[in-house]
Amino acid sequence: MSRISIVDLEVSYQIGVTDEERAKPQRLLITVEMDFDFSTAANSDRLEKTINYFDVAQELLKYGHNRSWKLLEKLTSNVTDFILARFKPESVTVEIKKFPIPQAAYVSVALVRTRN
């Protein structure tokens, strides 16, 4: 299987347990790994035969507009389901990094889902 990855895409989403934390968007980094057989695209050099990673990135940049989440786990699950439904990879791994603890580089949640 082939893999298309977007690593540490910087987005701003409203997330946090408290109302105060959700009051303004926070910086998050999203990594997406999509397993997808792109051999047809490699042979034909045709964009429509693969997952357009630019489109994935653009969708994720605007995904958080007018939405909020309390838990990173819920956001990660929502993003994973969205990518599976919209872009149809065989499987997807999503990791989202948040920066709430000054003494830690980041906190992250990762999820892997496979299309049925």
FIPA-615412 format. One line per field, with one value per atom (N, C-alpha, C, O): atom name; x, y, z; chain; residue number from 0. Coordinates in Angstrom, 3 decimals. Atoms other than C-alpha are relative to their C-alpha. Example, Ala and Ser with C-alpha at 12.3 -4.5 7.8 and 13.67 -1.06 7.14 Angstrom:
BEGIN
at = c(N | CA | C | O | N | CA | C | O)
u = c(0.890 | 12.300 | 0.900 | 1.936 | -0.820 | 13.670 | -0.770 | -0.261)
v = c(-1.190 | -4.500 | 1.200 | 1.181 | -1.190 | -1.060 | 1.090 | 2.198)
w = c(0.000 | 7.800 | 0.000 | 0.665 | -0.060 | 7.140 | 0.730 | 0.899)
ch = c(A | A | A | A | A | A | A | A)
i = c(0 | 0 | 0 | 0 | 1 | 1 | 1 | 1)
This chain:
BEGIN
at = c(N | CA | C | O | N | CA | C | O | N | CA | C | O | N | CA | C | O | N | CA | C | O | N | CA | C | O | N | CA | C | O | N | CA | C | O | N | CA | C | O | N | CA | C | O | N | CA | C | O | N | CA | C | O | N | CA | C | O | N | CA | C | O | N | CA | C | O | N | CA | C | O | N | CA | C | O | N | CA | C | O | N | CA | C | O | N | CA | C | O | N | CA | C | O | N | CA | C | O | N | CA | C | O | N | CA | C | O | N | CA | C | O | N | CA | C | O | N | CA | C | O | N | CA | C | O | N | CA | C | O | N | CA | C | O | N | CA | C | O | N | CA | C | O | N | CA | C | O | N | CA | C | O | N | CA | C | O | N | CA | C | O | N | CA | C | O | N | CA | C | O | N | CA | C | O | N | CA | C | O | N | CA | C | O | N | CA | C | O | N | CA | C | O | N | CA | C | O | N | CA | C | O | N | CA | C | O | N | CA | C | O | N | CA | C | O | N | CA | C | O | N | CA | C | O | N | CA | C | O | N | CA | C | O | N | CA | C | O | N | CA | C | O | N | CA | C | O | N | CA | C | O | N | CA | C | O | N | CA | C | O | N | CA | C | O | N | CA | C | O | N | CA | C | O | N | CA | C | O | N | CA | C | O | N | CA | C | O | N | CA | C | O | N | CA | C | O | N | CA | C | O | N | CA | C | O | N | CA | C | O | N | CA | C | O | N | CA | C | O | N | CA | C | O | N | CA | C | O | N | CA | C | O | N | CA | C | O | N | CA | C | O | N | CA | C | O | N | CA | C | O | N | CA | C | O | N | CA | C | O | N | CA | C | O | N | CA | C | O | N | CA | C | O | N | CA | C | O | N | CA | C | O | N | CA | C | O | N | CA | C | O | N | CA | C | O | N | CA | C | O | N | CA | C | O | N | CA | C | O | N | CA | C | O | N | CA | C | O | N | CA | C | O | N | CA | C | O | N | CA | C | O | N | CA | C | O | N | CA | C | O | N | CA | C | O | N | CA | C | O | N | CA | C | O | N | CA | C | O | N | CA | C | O | N | CA | C | O | N | CA | C | O | N | CA | C | O | N | CA | C | O | N | CA | C | O | N | CA | C | O | N | CA | C | O | N | CA | C | O | N | CA | C | O | N | CA | C | O | N | CA | C | O | N | CA | C | O | N | CA | C | O)
u = c(0.852 | 0.000 | 0.889 | 1.982 | -0.699 | 1.124 | -0.550 | -1.642 | 0.419 | 0.908 | 0.249 | 1.291 | -0.119 | 0.284 | -0.066 | -0.991 | -0.069 | 1.266 | 0.016 | 0.619 | -0.092 | 0.699 | 0.457 | -0.222 | -0.609 | 2.901 | -0.033 | 0.453 | 0.032 | 2.250 | -0.605 | -0.028 | 0.750 | -0.264 | -0.501 | -1.203 | 0.388 | -0.799 | -1.396 | -1.665 | 1.375 | -4.453 | -0.310 | 0.428 | 0.498 | -6.349 | -1.447 | -2.326 | 1.349 | -9.383 | -0.311 | 0.589 | 0.442 | -11.428 | -0.152 | -0.998 | 0.007 | -10.756 | 0.406 | 1.275 | -0.345 | -10.637 | -1.186 | -2.338 | 1.051 | -12.583 | -0.795 | -2.017 | 0.701 | -13.397 | -0.439 | 0.135 | 0.462 | -15.319 | 1.129 | 1.282 | -1.112 | -12.290 | 1.021 | 1.536 | -0.978 | -10.003 | -0.524 | 0.249 | 0.610 | -12.445 | -0.331 | -0.806 | 0.391 | -12.928 | 0.702 | 0.142 | -0.704 | -10.313 | 0.710 | 1.074 | -0.649 | -8.761 | 1.411 | 2.136 | -1.338 | -5.648 | 0.764 | 0.185 | -0.894 | -2.693 | 0.072 | 0.355 | -0.121 | -2.764 | 0.827 | 0.878 | -0.686 | -0.611 | -0.664 | -0.828 | 0.673 | -2.329 | 0.899 | 1.395 | -0.693 | -0.538 | -1.007 | -1.706 | 0.913 | -2.516 | 0.813 | 1.607 | -0.608 | -1.297 | -1.130 | -1.906 | 1.074 | -3.583 | 0.580 | 1.406 | -0.402 | -3.032 | -0.925 | -2.148 | 0.772 | -4.119 | 0.868 | 2.036 | -0.757 | -3.050 | 0.013 | -0.962 | -0.083 | -1.833 | 0.809 | 1.353 | -0.768 | -0.173 | -0.596 | 0.150 | 0.622 | -2.705 | 0.407 | 0.689 | -0.432 | -1.836 | 1.470 | 1.866 | -1.436 | 1.879 | 0.237 | 1.137 | -0.144 | 1.457 | -0.573 | -0.016 | 0.688 | -0.912 | 0.385 | 0.162 | -0.347 | 0.392 | -1.249 | -1.208 | 1.274 | -3.256 | -0.447 | -0.595 | 0.370 | -4.279 | -1.288 | -1.400 | 1.293 | -7.824 | 0.081 | -0.907 | -0.185 | -6.413 | 0.636 | 0.994 | -0.614 | -5.028 | -0.785 | -1.803 | 0.561 | -5.906 | 0.794 | 2.015 | -0.653 | -5.141 | 0.332 | -0.550 | -0.405 | -3.152 | -0.219 | -0.443 | 0.284 | -3.593 | -1.450 | -1.724 | 1.409 | -7.381 | -0.209 | -0.980 | 0.101 | -7.009 | 0.445 | -0.250 | -0.522 | -4.898 | -0.962 | -1.218 | 0.921 | -7.314 | -1.262 | -1.759 | 1.192 | -10.283 | 0.289 | -0.543 | -0.347 | -8.479 | 0.226 | -0.097 | -0.218 | -7.489 | -1.316 | -1.357 | 1.289 | -11.167 | -0.957 | -2.055 | 0.872 | -12.597 | -0.486 | -1.621 | 0.353 | -12.613 | -0.814 | -1.209 | 0.754 | -14.441 | -1.401 | -2.118 | 1.332 | -17.554 | -0.310 | -1.467 | 0.173 | -16.984 | 0.904 | 1.888 | -0.882 | -15.535 | -0.115 | -1.118 | -0.074 | -14.531 | 0.527 | 1.311 | -0.558 | -13.870 | 1.247 | 2.260 | -1.083 | -11.619 | 0.757 | 0.167 | -0.862 | -8.708 | -0.382 | -0.273 | 0.427 | -9.961 | -1.195 | -1.232 | 1.181 | -13.300 | 0.381 | -0.082 | -0.456 | -11.628 | 0.729 | 0.476 | -0.763 | -9.247 | -0.939 | -0.765 | 0.986 | -12.150 | -0.795 | -1.014 | 0.753 | -14.129 | 0.823 | 0.324 | -0.869 | -11.177 | 0.247 | 0.216 | -0.232 | -10.459 | -1.216 | -1.076 | 1.231 | -14.089 | -0.221 | -0.635 | 0.151 | -14.188 | 0.905 | 0.455 | -0.943 | -11.084 | -0.407 | -0.349 | 0.452 | -12.352 | -1.193 | -1.230 | 1.206 | -15.715 | 0.258 | -0.258 | -0.190 | -14.488 | 1.018 | 0.810 | -1.104 | -11.253 | 0.200 | 0.977 | 0.068 | -11.799 | 1.346 | 1.564 | -1.198 | -8.350 | -0.382 | -1.464 | 0.248 | -8.098 | 0.015 | -0.810 | -0.046 | -7.092 | 0.628 | 1.293 | -0.558 | -6.137 | 0.462 | -0.184 | -0.506 | -4.039 | 0.039 | 0.594 | -0.005 | -4.589 | 0.613 | 0.213 | -0.560 | -2.444 | -0.155 | 0.193 | 0.157 | -3.286 | 0.782 | 0.638 | -0.841 | -0.822 | -0.544 | -0.939 | 0.457 | -1.829 | 1.110 | 1.948 | -1.113 | 0.405 | -0.455 | -0.168 | 0.563 | -1.328 | 0.932 | 0.671 | -0.872 | 1.548 | 1.362 | 2.095 | -1.263 | 4.518 | 1.243 | 2.229 | -1.161 | 6.881 | 0.101 | 1.069 | -0.002 | 6.017 | 0.067 | -0.471 | -0.055 | 6.795 | -1.408 | -1.741 | 1.402 | 3.173 | -0.709 | -0.079 | 0.847 | 0.304 | -0.661 | -1.078 | 0.644 | -1.109 | -0.935 | -0.812 | 0.918 | -3.892 | 0.087 | 0.057 | -0.067 | -3.628 | -1.066 | -1.417 | 1.052 | -6.250 | 0.202 | 0.526 | -0.075 | -6.173 | -1.371 | -1.956 | 1.263 | -9.315 | 0.162 | 0.881 | -0.011 | -9.836 | -1.400 | -2.398 | 1.297 | -12.583 | -0.574 | 0.147 | 0.692 | -15.133 | -0.280 | -0.851)
v = c(-1.187 | 0.000 | 1.238 | 1.229 | -1.275 | 3.541 | 0.936 | 0.719 | -0.929 | 6.434 | 1.436 | 1.764 | -1.436 | 10.155 | 0.636 | 0.366 | -0.609 | 12.242 | 1.514 | 2.101 | -1.438 | 15.804 | 0.094 | -0.401 | 0.014 | 16.512 | 1.391 | 2.369 | -1.218 | 19.172 | 1.202 | 2.289 | -1.111 | 21.279 | 0.889 | 0.417 | -0.911 | 24.346 | 0.558 | 1.167 | -0.492 | 25.174 | 0.742 | 0.632 | -0.665 | 27.331 | -0.405 | -0.027 | 0.474 | 25.674 | 0.390 | 0.567 | -0.252 | 26.444 | -1.337 | -2.153 | 1.265 | 23.624 | 0.230 | 1.051 | -0.087 | 23.212 | -0.354 | -0.196 | 0.435 | 21.948 | 1.190 | 1.113 | -1.149 | 25.377 | 0.979 | 1.019 | -1.041 | 28.175 | 0.982 | 1.440 | -0.930 | 30.406 | -0.526 | 0.222 | 0.596 | 27.986 | -0.010 | 0.128 | 0.033 | 27.780 | 1.393 | 1.518 | -1.358 | 31.571 | 0.486 | 1.286 | -0.406 | 31.993 | -1.223 | -2.144 | 1.154 | 29.610 | -0.230 | 0.708 | 0.392 | 27.718 | -0.602 | -1.182 | 0.607 | 26.661 | -1.499 | -1.949 | 1.454 | 22.941 | -0.420 | 0.297 | 0.595 | 20.779 | -1.327 | -2.169 | 1.227 | 18.038 | -0.751 | -0.192 | 0.894 | 15.124 | -1.037 | -1.663 | 0.946 | 12.974 | -0.946 | -0.507 | 1.012 | 9.724 | -0.812 | -1.452 | 0.684 | 8.264 | -1.142 | -0.920 | 1.154 | 4.760 | -0.090 | -0.130 | -0.067 | 4.705 | -0.542 | -0.171 | 0.539 | 2.769 | 1.042 | 1.200 | -1.034 | 5.549 | -0.463 | 0.365 | 0.510 | 3.273 | 0.465 | 0.726 | -0.497 | 4.341 | 1.448 | 1.821 | -1.390 | 7.987 | 0.070 | 0.910 | 0.004 | 7.181 | -0.376 | 0.162 | 0.417 | 5.473 | 1.018 | 1.233 | -0.908 | 8.021 | 1.469 | 2.279 | -1.387 | 11.223 | 0.882 | 2.038 | -0.711 | 12.247 | 0.221 | -0.731 | -0.387 | 14.095 | -0.665 | -1.035 | 0.567 | 12.709 | -1.482 | -2.056 | 1.416 | 9.194 | -0.190 | -1.305 | 0.071 | 10.028 | 0.873 | 1.457 | -0.934 | 11.923 | 1.296 | 1.302 | -1.299 | 15.585 | 0.550 | 1.041 | -0.430 | 16.481 | 1.495 | 1.926 | -1.435 | 20.204 | 0.203 | 1.021 | -0.092 | 19.752 | -0.436 | 0.187 | 0.462 | 17.786 | 1.125 | 1.441 | -1.072 | 20.581 | 1.184 | 1.730 | -1.137 | 23.303 | -0.284 | 0.592 | 0.385 | 21.423 | 0.037 | 0.500 | -0.008 | 20.987 | 1.414 | 1.700 | -1.379 | 24.661 | 0.697 | 1.541 | -0.645 | 25.654 | -0.871 | -0.428 | 0.952 | 22.614 | 0.549 | 0.282 | -0.484 | 24.390 | 1.278 | 1.718 | -1.255 | 27.530 | -0.210 | -1.120 | 0.029 | 28.141 | -1.324 | -1.732 | 1.245 | 24.909 | 0.047 | 0.786 | 0.119 | 24.043 | -1.407 | -2.101 | 1.312 | 20.943 | 0.180 | 1.092 | 0.006 | 20.254 | -0.880 | -0.499 | 0.977 | 17.219 | -0.198 | -0.224 | 0.314 | 16.570 | -1.353 | -1.555 | 1.319 | 12.985 | 0.106 | -0.575 | -0.193 | 14.121 | 0.660 | 0.246 | -0.672 | 16.470 | -0.977 | -1.007 | 0.969 | 13.738 | -1.007 | -1.345 | 0.931 | 11.329 | 0.656 | 0.035 | -0.715 | 13.942 | 0.200 | -0.013 | -0.222 | 14.774 | -1.316 | -1.354 | 1.320 | 11.081 | -0.435 | -0.868 | 0.377 | 10.381 | 0.868 | 0.368 | -0.925 | 13.460 | -0.408 | -0.461 | 0.369 | 12.400 | -1.315 | -1.443 | 1.279 | 8.829 | 0.208 | -0.349 | -0.218 | 10.045 | 0.848 | 0.546 | -0.963 | 12.895 | -0.445 | -0.244 | 0.287 | 11.552 | -1.491 | -1.844 | 1.441 | 7.757 | -0.743 | -1.583 | 0.843 | 6.455 | -1.380 | -1.552 | 1.338 | 2.757 | 0.067 | -0.554 | -0.274 | 3.857 | 1.368 | 1.909 | -1.312 | 7.077 | 0.002 | -0.560 | -0.262 | 7.987 | 1.510 | 2.231 | -1.426 | 11.383 | 0.185 | -0.468 | -0.408 | 12.872 | 1.510 | 2.250 | -1.436 | 16.259 | 0.372 | -0.242 | -0.475 | 18.143 | 1.321 | 2.207 | -1.199 | 20.763 | 0.408 | -0.418 | -0.529 | 22.955 | 0.610 | 1.777 | -0.570 | 23.354 | -0.015 | 0.682 | 0.166 | 22.395 | 0.608 | 0.071 | -0.674 | 24.782 | -0.885 | -0.695 | 0.848 | 22.098 | -1.171 | -1.930 | 1.087 | 19.688 | 0.587 | 1.664 | -0.453 | 20.024 | 0.085 | 1.051 | 0.016 | 19.096 | -1.181 | -2.067 | 1.132 | 16.778 | -0.406 | 0.460 | 0.396 | 14.673 | -1.177 | -1.953 | 1.137 | 12.257 | -0.497 | 0.295 | 0.599 | 9.845 | -1.077 | -1.748 | 0.977 | 7.639 | -0.573 | 0.148 | 0.689 | 5.053 | -0.599 | -1.266 | 0.618 | 4.081 | -0.524 | 0.044 | 0.648 | 1.808 | 0.071 | -0.081 | -0.052 | 2.164 | -1.406 | -2.365 | 1.310 | -0.666 | -0.382 | -1.442)
w = c(0.000 | 0.000 | 0.000 | 0.565 | 0.091 | -0.709 | 1.072 | 1.596 | -1.053 | 1.733 | -0.441 | -1.009 | 0.206 | 1.367 | 1.383 | 2.149 | -1.334 | 4.405 | -0.089 | -0.987 | -0.250 | 5.517 | 1.451 | 2.351 | -1.332 | 8.528 | 0.632 | 0.065 | -0.819 | 11.166 | -0.714 | -0.720 | 0.587 | 9.270 | 1.137 | 2.031 | -1.078 | 11.454 | -0.251 | -1.287 | 0.062 | 12.115 | 1.294 | 2.273 | -1.209 | 14.616 | 0.201 | -0.573 | -0.325 | 16.196 | 1.440 | 2.261 | -1.364 | 19.286 | 0.702 | 0.335 | -0.711 | 21.716 | 1.449 | 1.742 | -1.416 | 25.470 | 0.869 | 0.467 | -0.914 | 28.435 | 0.535 | 0.665 | -0.579 | 29.856 | -1.091 | -2.179 | 0.923 | 28.157 | -0.297 | -1.429 | 0.167 | 28.719 | -0.997 | -1.828 | 0.918 | 26.895 | -1.437 | -2.384 | 1.332 | 23.970 | -0.534 | -1.662 | 0.381 | 23.839 | -1.261 | -2.011 | 1.218 | 21.121 | -0.589 | 0.143 | 0.639 | 18.586 | 0.528 | 0.859 | -0.433 | 19.615 | -1.170 | -2.088 | 0.996 | 17.511 | 0.250 | 1.360 | -0.023 | 16.722 | -1.209 | -2.208 | 1.151 | 14.450 | -0.310 | 0.573 | 0.429 | 12.456 | -0.966 | -1.944 | 0.926 | 10.856 | -0.481 | 0.316 | 0.625 | 8.436 | -0.874 | -1.706 | 0.864 | 6.891 | -0.611 | 0.098 | 0.717 | 4.236 | -0.823 | -1.708 | 0.790 | 2.913 | -1.201 | -1.064 | 1.234 | -0.706 | -1.134 | -1.256 | 1.135 | -3.785 | -1.117 | -1.853 | 1.034 | -6.046 | -1.213 | -1.944 | 1.144 | -8.620 | -1.330 | -2.273 | 1.230 | -11.274 | -0.259 | -1.398 | 0.150 | -10.637 | -0.375 | -1.183 | 0.307 | -10.740 | -1.464 | -2.109 | 1.399 | -14.117 | -0.981 | -2.058 | 0.930 | -15.654 | 0.174 | -0.726 | -0.330 | -14.005 | 0.009 | -0.413 | -0.022 | -13.481 | 1.446 | 2.214 | -1.359 | -10.324 | 0.472 | 1.640 | -0.406 | -10.332 | 0.364 | 0.820 | -0.342 | -9.816 | 1.378 | 1.760 | -1.325 | -6.378 | 0.968 | 0.597 | -0.971 | -3.210 | -0.119 | 0.037 | 0.164 | -3.761 | 1.391 | 2.096 | -1.341 | -0.647 | 0.220 | 1.351 | -0.134 | -1.362 | 0.445 | 1.323 | -0.396 | -1.133 | 1.444 | 2.173 | -1.386 | 2.117 | 0.934 | 1.900 | -0.851 | 3.620 | 0.044 | 1.118 | 0.038 | 2.483 | 0.805 | 1.513 | -0.775 | 3.958 | 1.498 | 2.278 | -1.419 | 7.281 | 0.527 | 1.680 | -0.432 | 7.420 | 0.341 | 1.236 | -0.278 | 7.334 | 0.822 | 1.157 | -0.709 | 9.188 | 1.352 | 1.749 | -1.327 | 12.558 | 0.042 | 1.122 | 0.020 | 11.431 | 0.559 | 0.143 | -0.625 | 13.559 | 0.712 | 0.808 | -0.751 | 15.519 | 1.216 | 1.244 | -1.158 | 18.895 | 0.589 | 0.419 | -0.641 | 20.809 | 1.405 | 1.667 | -1.347 | 24.465 | 0.051 | 0.638 | -0.121 | 24.019 | -1.303 | -2.383 | 1.134 | 21.699 | -0.606 | -1.815 | 0.471 | 21.471 | -0.953 | -1.978 | 0.850 | 19.998 | -1.319 | -2.382 | 1.218 | 17.529 | -0.913 | -2.117 | 0.797 | 16.374 | -0.661 | -1.832 | 0.554 | 15.894 | -1.133 | -2.173 | 1.038 | 13.916 | -1.266 | -2.371 | 1.155 | 11.648 | -0.742 | -1.972 | 0.610 | 11.034 | -0.815 | -1.959 | 0.708 | 10.093 | -1.236 | -2.282 | 1.124 | 7.849 | -1.167 | -2.312 | 1.067 | 5.900 | -0.648 | -1.871 | 0.578 | 5.474 | -0.926 | -2.023 | 0.794 | 4.183 | -1.240 | -2.316 | 1.091 | 1.991 | -1.043 | -2.240 | 0.913 | 0.486 | -0.287 | -1.174 | 0.269 | 0.656 | -0.008 | -0.882 | -0.070 | 1.663 | 0.526 | 1.088 | -0.562 | 2.572 | 1.524 | 2.194 | -1.434 | 6.063 | 0.200 | -0.684 | -0.320 | 7.768 | 1.450 | 2.334 | -1.347 | 10.776 | 0.168 | -0.662 | -0.301 | 12.327 | 1.383 | 2.346 | -1.285 | 15.078 | 0.099 | -0.821 | -0.232 | 16.546 | 1.251 | 2.308 | -1.093 | 18.736 | 0.532 | -0.225 | -0.706 | 21.293 | 0.973 | 1.334 | -0.787 | 23.474 | 1.329 | 1.598 | -1.224 | 26.872 | 1.216 | 2.196 | -1.161 | 29.200 | -0.322 | -1.152 | 0.332 | 29.187 | 0.155 | -0.557 | -0.240 | 30.494 | -0.987 | -0.942 | 0.986 | 27.652 | -1.405 | -1.663 | 1.392 | 23.963 | -0.589 | -1.277 | 0.434 | 23.208 | 0.624 | 1.201 | -0.334 | 24.045 | -1.302 | -2.071 | 1.251 | 21.223 | 0.199 | 1.147 | 0.084 | 20.417 | -1.431 | -2.373 | 1.331 | 17.492 | -0.132 | 0.839 | 0.268 | 15.887 | -1.399 | -2.342 | 1.282 | 13.092 | -0.283 | 0.570 | 0.415 | 11.187 | -1.424 | -2.245 | 1.314 | 8.191 | -0.585 | 0.120 | 0.684 | 5.626 | -0.087 | -0.362 | 0.065 | 5.709 | -1.439 | -1.697)
ch = c(A | A | A | A | A | A | A | A | A | A | A | A | A | A | A | A | A | A | A | A | A | A | A | A | A | A | A | A | A | A | A | A | A | A | A | A | A | A | A | A | A | A | A | A | A | A | A | A | A | A | A | A | A | A | A | A | A | A | A | A | A | A | A | A | A | A | A | A | A | A | A | A | A | A | A | A | A | A | A | A | A | A | A | A | A | A | A | A | A | A | A | A | A | A | A | A | A | A | A | A | A | A | A | A | A | A | A | A | A | A | A | A | A | A | A | A | A | A | A | A | A | A | A | A | A | A | A | A | A | A | A | A | A | A | A | A | A | A | A | A | A | A | A | A | A | A | A | A | A | A | A | A | A | A | A | A | A | A | A | A | A | A | A | A | A | A | A | A | A | A | A | A | A | A | A | A | A | A | A | A | A | A | A | A | A | A | A | A | A | A | A | A | A | A | A | A | A | A | A | A | A | A | A | A | A | A | A | A | A | A | A | A | A | A | A | A | A | A | A | A | A | A | A | A | A | A | A | A | A | A | A | A | A | A | A | A | A | A | A | A | A | A | A | A | A | A | A | A | A | A | A | A | A | A | A | A | A | A | A | A | A | A | A | A | A | A | A | A | A | A | A | A | A | A | A | A | A | A | A | A | A | A | A | A | A | A | A | A | A | A | A | A | A | A | A | A | A | A | A | A | A | A | A | A | A | A | A | A | A | A | A | A | A | A | A | A | A | A | A | A | A | A | A | A | A | A | A | A | A | A | A | A | A | A | A | A | A | A | A | A | A | A | A | A | A | A | A | A | A | A | A | A | A | A | A | A | A | A | A | A | A | A | A | A | A | A | A | A | A | A | A | A | A | A | A | A | A | A | A | A | A | A | A | A | A | A | A | A | A | A | A | A | A | A | A | A | A | A | A | A | A | A | A | A | A | A | A | A | A | A | A | A | A | A | A | A | A | A | A | A | A | A | A | A | A | A | A | A | A | A | A | A | A | A | A | A | A | A | A | A | A | A | A | A | A | A | A | A | A | A | A | A | A | A | A | A | A | A | A | A | A | A | A | A)
i = c(0 | 0 | 0 | 0 | 1 | 1 | 1 | 1 | 2 | 2 | 2 | 2 | 3 | 3 | 3 | 3 | 4 | 4 | 4 | 4 | 5 | 5 | 5 | 5 | 6 | 6 | 6 | 6 | 7 | 7 | 7 | 7 | 8 | 8 | 8 | 8 | 9 | 9 | 9 | 9 | 10 | 10 | 10 | 10 | 11 | 11 | 11 | 11 | 12 | 12 | 12 | 12 | 13 | 13 | 13 | 13 | 14 | 14 | 14 | 14 | 15 | 15 | 15 | 15 | 16 | 16 | 16 | 16 | 17 | 17 | 17 | 17 | 18 | 18 | 18 | 18 | 19 | 19 | 19 | 19 | 20 | 20 | 20 | 20 | 21 | 21 | 21 | 21 | 22 | 22 | 22 | 22 | 23 | 23 | 23 | 23 | 24 | 24 | 24 | 24 | 25 | 25 | 25 | 25 | 26 | 26 | 26 | 26 | 27 | 27 | 27 | 27 | 28 | 28 | 28 | 28 | 29 | 29 | 29 | 29 | 30 | 30 | 30 | 30 | 31 | 31 | 31 | 31 | 32 | 32 | 32 | 32 | 33 | 33 | 33 | 33 | 34 | 34 | 34 | 34 | 35 | 35 | 35 | 35 | 36 | 36 | 36 | 36 | 37 | 37 | 37 | 37 | 38 | 38 | 38 | 38 | 39 | 39 | 39 | 39 | 40 | 40 | 40 | 40 | 41 | 41 | 41 | 41 | 42 | 42 | 42 | 42 | 43 | 43 | 43 | 43 | 44 | 44 | 44 | 44 | 45 | 45 | 45 | 45 | 46 | 46 | 46 | 46 | 47 | 47 | 47 | 47 | 48 | 48 | 48 | 48 | 49 | 49 | 49 | 49 | 50 | 50 | 50 | 50 | 51 | 51 | 51 | 51 | 52 | 52 | 52 | 52 | 53 | 53 | 53 | 53 | 54 | 54 | 54 | 54 | 55 | 55 | 55 | 55 | 56 | 56 | 56 | 56 | 57 | 57 | 57 | 57 | 58 | 58 | 58 | 58 | 59 | 59 | 59 | 59 | 60 | 60 | 60 | 60 | 61 | 61 | 61 | 61 | 62 | 62 | 62 | 62 | 63 | 63 | 63 | 63 | 64 | 64 | 64 | 64 | 65 | 65 | 65 | 65 | 66 | 66 | 66 | 66 | 67 | 67 | 67 | 67 | 68 | 68 | 68 | 68 | 69 | 69 | 69 | 69 | 70 | 70 | 70 | 70 | 71 | 71 | 71 | 71 | 72 | 72 | 72 | 72 | 73 | 73 | 73 | 73 | 74 | 74 | 74 | 74 | 75 | 75 | 75 | 75 | 76 | 76 | 76 | 76 | 77 | 77 | 77 | 77 | 78 | 78 | 78 | 78 | 79 | 79 | 79 | 79 | 80 | 80 | 80 | 80 | 81 | 81 | 81 | 81 | 82 | 82 | 82 | 82 | 83 | 83 | 83 | 83 | 84 | 84 | 84 | 84 | 85 | 85 | 85 | 85 | 86 | 86 | 86 | 86 | 87 | 87 | 87 | 87 | 88 | 88 | 88 | 88 | 89 | 89 | 89 | 89 | 90 | 90 | 90 | 90 | 91 | 91 | 91 | 91 | 92 | 92 | 92 | 92 | 93 | 93 | 93 | 93 | 94 | 94 | 94 | 94 | 95 | 95 | 95 | 95 | 96 | 96 | 96 | 96 | 97 | 97 | 97 | 97 | 98 | 98 | 98 | 98 | 99 | 99 | 99 | 99 | 100 | 100 | 100 | 100 | 101 | 101 | 101 | 101 | 102 | 102 | 102 | 102 | 103 | 103 | 103 | 103 | 104 | 104 | 104 | 104 | 105 | 105 | 105 | 105 | 106 | 106 | 106 | 106 | 107 | 107 | 107 | 107 | 108 | 108 | 108 | 108 | 109 | 109 | 109 | 109 | 110 | 110 | 110 | 110 | 111 | 111 | 111 | 111 | 112 | 112 | 112 | 112 | 113 | 113 | 113 | 113 | 114 | 114 | 114 | 114 | 115 | 115 | 115 | 115)
